Amino acid sequence: MTGPIARRRILVSLAALPAAALLGACSDSGEGEADAQGVSPITTGAVNAPRPSGSVDMDKLLAPGALPEKTVGAQDAPVTIVEYASMTCSHCAYFHVRTYPALKEKYIDTGKVRLILREFPFDPRAEAGFMLARCADDKYFAMIDVLFKQQGNWAPVQDARSALLNIAKLAGFSQESFEACLTNQKLLDDVRAVRARGAQEFGVDATPTFFINGKKYTGAMTIEQLSAIIDPLL
C-alpha cells in the first residue's frame, strides 16, 4: 500500500464506519470486560477499593516510549498514576467527566499525585481523537476533556469526521490543520506504538487501566475508591 493511501485511511474510516461498530465496550472482546476486571473489592475502613490485578516495574513503566509523555501534576509527587485510555470508551469518558475533576482538585493540584495519560485506542475514531489532541500541543488535556465530554456527539455518529472537525475548529484548528493532523502517518504509527507497548509489556487489554505506583487496576473507579488506594501511599 502506498504512503498517501495509508495516510488517508483514518479520514476515510471516520466518514464510513457505521455507528453501531463503536457502541461496544472498552475492550477488544466486549464491554463487560472493562467492568469485570480488577474490581473485586477489598475494604479499607468504610470504603471499598478495587483489588489490584497485578503489578509492573515502575522503572520499566516510566521508560520513554514512542511519544512524549502527557503529564499533569508535580514531577516529585509521591504517587504516580499511569492511565491507559481510549477516546471512544464510555468507561473512560465516565472517569474523566465524573472522577477526574475530584482527583485533580484533591490530589493533583496539591502535589500528591502525578497523572500520565497514554493512548490505547480501540478503533480509528479513538486514534483520530488522540491525534487531534496531540496536534493541539499545549492544549492536549483540554482537547481530551472536550472530546470525552462530547463523546456522544462524535464517537457513535455516522459521520464522525464532520463532528470531529466541528469540535476541532472550536479548539483553533482550521480545515487544513485538521486534515494535516489526521493524515500524519508518523503520528498515527506512534499512537499505535503506545498502545502496542501497553498491551505487550504491561498486559493492558481494557480501558481505562490504571497503574498506581506500579499496581494495576482496571475500570472507571470513583474518587472514594481512588482515595482508598492513594491515601496509604502518601
C-alpha positions in Angstrom: 0.0 0.0 0.0 1.4 3.4 -0.9 2.0 6.1 1.7 -0.7 8.6 0.7 -3.4 5.8 0.7 -2.2 4.7 4.2 -2.3 8.3 5.5 -5.9 8.8 4.4 -7.2 5.6 6.0 -8.2 7.5 9.2 -10.2 10.1 7.3 -12.0 7.5 5.2 -12.8 5.4 8.3 -14.2 8.4 10.2 -16.8 9.0 7.5 -17.6 5.5 6.5 -17.5 3.4 9.7 -21.1 2.5 10.8 -22.0 4.0 14.2 -23.0 0.6 15.6 -19.4 -0.6 15.3 -18.4 1.7 18.1 -21.1 1.0 20.6 -19.3 -1.9 22.2 -17.2 -1.6 25.3 -13.8 -0.6 26.2 -12.0 -3.8 25.2 -11.5 -5.8 22.0 -13.8 -8.6 23.2 -16.8 -6.7 24.6 -18.0 -4.1 27.1 -18.4 -6.3 30.1 -14.6 -6.9 30.4 -14.0 -3.3 31.3 -16.2 -3.7 34.3 -15.3 -7.3 35.2 -11.6 -7.0 35.5 -9.9 -5.7 38.7 -13.0 -4.7 40.6 -13.1 -7.3 43.3 -13.4 -5.1 46.3 -11.4 -5.1 49.5 -12.5 -3.0 52.4 -10.3 -0.1 53.6 -12.2 1.3 56.6 -15.6 2.2 55.3 -14.5 2.5 51.6 -14.3 -0.3 49.1 -11.2 -0.2 47.0 -10.5 -2.3 43.9 -8.0 -5.1 44.4 -5.0 -4.8 42.1 -4.8 -7.4 39.3 -1.0 -7.3 39.2 2.0 -5.1 39.3 4.8 -3.9 37.0 8.3 -2.5 37.5 8.0 1.3 37.8 11.3 2.0 36.0 10.1 0.0 33.0 6.7 1.6 33.1 8.1 5.1 33.1 10.8 4.5 30.4 10.3 6.7 27.4 8.0 5.4 24.6 7.2 6.4 21.1 5.6 9.7 22.1 6.5 12.3 24.7 4.5 11.8 27.9 1.5 13.9 28.6 1.5 14.7 32.3 -0.3 16.7 34.9 0.9 17.2 38.5 4.2 17.6 40.2 7.1 15.6 38.9 8.1 14.7 42.5 4.6 13.7 43.6 4.7 10.6 45.9 2.1 8.8 43.8 2.3 8.4 40.0 -0.8 7.2 38.1 -0.3 6.0 34.5 -3.7 5.7 32.8 -4.3 3.9 29.5 -7.5 5.1 27.9 -9.4 5.0 24.6 -11.2 8.1 23.4 -14.3 6.1 22.3 -14.5 4.2 25.6 -17.7 5.1 27.6 -16.0 4.0 30.8 -13.0 6.3 30.2 -15.4 9.2 29.5 -17.3 8.4 32.7 -14.0 8.5 34.6 -12.8 11.8 33.1 -16.1 13.5 33.4 -17.2 12.3 36.8 -14.0 11.3 38.8 -11.1 13.2 37.3 -12.1 16.6 38.5 -12.1 15.5 42.1 -8.8 13.6 41.6 -7.3 16.8 40.2 -8.6 19.0 43.0 -7.8 16.7 45.9 -4.5 15.1 44.8 -3.0 16.5 41.5 -3.3 20.2 42.3 -2.0 19.6 45.8 1.2 17.9 44.6 0.3 14.5 45.9 -0.3 12.8 42.5 1.2 12.9 39.1 -1.0 11.6 36.2 0.4 10.3 32.9 -2.2 9.7 30.2 -1.3 7.2 27.5 -3.2 6.3 24.3 -4.8 2.9 23.9 -7.3 3.4 21.0 -9.5 0.5 20.0 -10.7 1.9 16.7 -10.0 4.6 14.0 -12.1 7.2 15.7 -10.3 6.8 19.0 -7.0 7.1 17.1 -8.3 10.3 15.4 -9.3 11.8 18.8 -5.8 11.2 20.2 -4.1 12.5 17.1 -6.1 15.7 17.3 -5.2 16.1 21.0 -1.5 15.6 20.2 -1.7 18.2 17.4 -3.2 20.6 19.8 0.2 20.7 21.5 -0.1 22.5 24.9 -3.9 22.1 24.7 -3.7 18.3 24.9 -5.6 17.8 28.1 -8.1 20.5 27.2 -8.8 18.7 23.9 -9.0 15.3 25.7 -11.5 16.9 28.2 -13.7 18.3 25.4 -13.7 15.0 23.4 -14.7 13.0 26.5 -17.4 15.4 27.5 -18.8 15.4 23.9 -18.2 11.8 23.2 -21.8 11.1 22.4 -21.7 13.8 19.7 -18.9 12.3 17.7 -18.0 8.7 18.7 -21.3 6.9 17.8 -22.5 9.1 14.9 -22.5 8.1 11.3 -20.1 10.9 10.1 -17.5 11.3 12.8 -15.2 13.2 10.5 -17.6 16.2 10.3 -18.4 16.0 14.0 -14.7 16.0 15.0 -13.9 18.8 12.6 -16.6 21.0 14.3 -15.0 20.3 17.7 -11.5 20.8 16.4 -12.4 24.2 14.9 -13.5 25.3 18.4 -10.0 24.4 19.6 -8.4 26.5 16.9 -8.0 24.0 14.1 -8.6 25.1 10.5 -9.8 22.7 7.8 -6.2 22.4 6.6 -4.6 21.8 10.0 -7.3 19.2 10.8 -6.6 17.4 7.6 -2.8 17.6 8.1 -3.1 16.2 11.6 -5.2 13.2 10.6 -3.0 12.4 7.6 0.2 12.4 9.7 1.3 8.8 9.2 4.1 9.0 11.7 1.8 10.3 14.4 -0.7 7.5 13.7 2.1 5.0 13.9 3.4 6.4 17.2 -0.1 6.4 18.7 -0.4 2.7 17.7 3.1 2.0 19.1 2.0 3.4 22.5 -1.0 1.0 22.5 1.2 -1.9 21.4 3.7 -1.3 24.2 0.9 -1.1 26.8 -0.5 -4.4 25.6 2.8 -6.3 25.1 4.8 -5.0 28.0 2.2 -4.2 30.7 -0.7 -6.5 29.8 -3.2 -3.7 29.1 -6.3 -5.2 27.4 -9.2 -3.0 28.6 -9.7 0.7 29.3 -9.4 2.6 31.5 -6.4 0.7 33.0 -4.5 2.5 35.8 -1.1 1.7 37.2 -0.8 3.4 40.6 2.8 3.3 41.8 3.1 0.2 39.7 0.0 -1.7 40.8 -2.6 -2.4 38.1 -6.3 -1.6 38.4 -8.9 -1.8 35.6 -12.2 0.0 35.5 -13.6 3.5 35.9 -13.1 4.0 39.7 -14.8 6.5 41.9 -12.9 9.1 43.8 -13.6 7.2 47.0 -12.0 4.1 45.6 -9.0 6.0 44.4 -8.7 7.7 47.7 -8.6 4.3 49.4 -5.7 3.4 47.2 -3.8 6.6 47.2 -4.1 7.8 50.9 -2.0 4.9 52.3 0.8 5.8 49.8 1.1 9.4 51.0 
